[in-house]
Amino acid sequence: MDDLKLQIQSSLDCTEQTTFYNGWTHNTYVGNVLLFCPDGTILFACTNILGRVHDSTIAEWGNIYENSEKVYQSCGGKCTVDSAFS
């Protein structure tokens, strides 16, 4: 599982800019979280989320945690993540 931040053009509209601005990285993004299979295919994804939202929240909103738990329960599959998702 990994995040993908796609940089977008800054907006002149203050409300829109605030929505997509990420203070941690000091830039304007849409956030995405992808869960990959060992062969590189994407099993689950949550895409085009506000840039100010943390990766773990994106995974929660996209039910990626819940869906990966179902995979674990059904076949014992495991997932490797970085500290942003712990």
N, C-alpha and C positions, 0 to 999 in steps of 0.2 A: 504494500500500500504506500502510495506517495502522493504528494501534492504537486500541483502544477499551477503556477501563477502566470497568467497571461496579461502582459502590460497593455493598458488601453490609454487612449489620448485623454489628457486632463480636460475637464469641462469648465466652461466659464460660469456655469450655474453652480453657485456655492453649495446648495443642498445635494446636487448630484455628485459633485466633487467629493464632498464629505462621505457620501455613501460608499464610494469605491476607493477612497484613499486609505492606505495602510500605513499607520504611523510607525510601525516597527521597521518597515523597509523603506519608508519615505518615498513611496511611489503609488501610482494608481493602477489597480488590477481588477480582474475577475478571478476568483479562486475556483479551483477544481481539485477533487480528490479521486484517485483511481486505484482500484485494487486489481493487481495483475495475477494471472496464472503463471506457473513456471515456464510455459511455452511462450509467454509474452502477450497473450490475448488478455483483453480487459474483461474481468468478470463482473465487476460492479463499478459504477461511476456516479458522482454527483458533480454537476458542472454549472458554470456561469453564476456563481454565488458572489455576493458583494465582497469586494476586496478587503474590507475591514474585519471580516469574519475569520476566526481562527480555524486552522485545518481540522482540529478535532471536532469542532462544532459542525463544520461542513459534513464530516463523516457521520455525525449523529443525525443531522437533518436528512441526509441521503439514505439513512437506514443501512449504511455500510457495515456498522458494527453488528447490527441484528442479523443481516444477511450472511455475514461471515461466520457468525455463531451457528447459524442453521447448517452451513456447510460443514463446520467442525462436528456438530452433533450427528450429521448423517453419514460422514465418511472419515472423520478424524483429520481432515485437512487443516493445516496451520498457516498462520500469516506472520510475516516479518514486517515490523513497522519501525519508524524512528521515534524519538522521544516526544515529538509533537502529538502523537496519538496515544501516549501512555496515560 
